[in-house]
Amino acid sequence: MYIFECHNEVDLRKYFAAGLKNRISASHKLNVQSSRSHSILTIRIESYDRTGTGNVLSSKLELVDLAGSERIGLTGT
């Protein structure tokens, strides 16, 4: 697991693209480019209250892409 601090959308896109390059994929009879590895992207956003109360608003979004689970007989894998 890797954790990267992003300060803007450009940072987020850069790390997301780097993560996609590390995924393993292969072709089979049903699909030219099929994922062979799971991928999880967690985006956590924190917003600090500037009024001096010290309150922090935190949100988390998790995106999950599971590796292909095609039927072995049909795919030839």
N, C-alpha and C positions, 0 to 999 in steps of 0.2 A: 504494500500500500504506500502510495506517495501522497504527500500533502504539499500543496503550493498555495502561497498567498497571492491573491489577485486584487488589484486596485481598480480595475476597469474591465470593460468588455473585451478589449484587445488582449489583455493578459489571459482571460478565461479562454478565448478562442485559440490562443497559442498553445496552451497546455492541453486543451481538448484535442487539437490536431495531432500533437505529439503522442497522445494516448492512442489515437486511432492507428497511428503508424506501427505501434507495438502489438496490435492484434494479429492473431493467426487466422488465416482463412485459406480455403482450398476449394477446388471445383469438384463436382460429382455429376451424375447423370441428370439430376433435376435442377441444378443451380450452378451457374458459372463461377460465382463468388459467394461462398457460404462461410459463415463465421464458424471457427473451431475453438473459440475461446470466449469465456464470459467477460463482460465489461460492466463496471459499475462507476458511475460518475456522481459524486455527491457535491452539490453546490450549497454552501452555507453562507448566508448573508447576515451581517451584523450592522445595525444602525445605532449610533450613539445619540442620546438626547443632548442637544447643545444648550439646554436651559439650565444646566448645572445640577440636575437631579441625580445624575449618574445612571439613569435607566438605560438598558440595552434591549433593543428589539432584535430577536434572532429568528431566522427562518432557515429551513433546510429542505432541499429538493433532491431526491435520489432518483437517478435514471438508471435502469437496469436493462442490459441486452444479454439475454442468455444465448449460449452457443446453440447452433442448430441441433434439433432433435429429430431429424428426418428418419424415416424408416429405413433400416439398413438394406432390406431387400430391394427397395426402389432406387436408392441412391448409388448402390454399388460400393459403398465405403466399408 
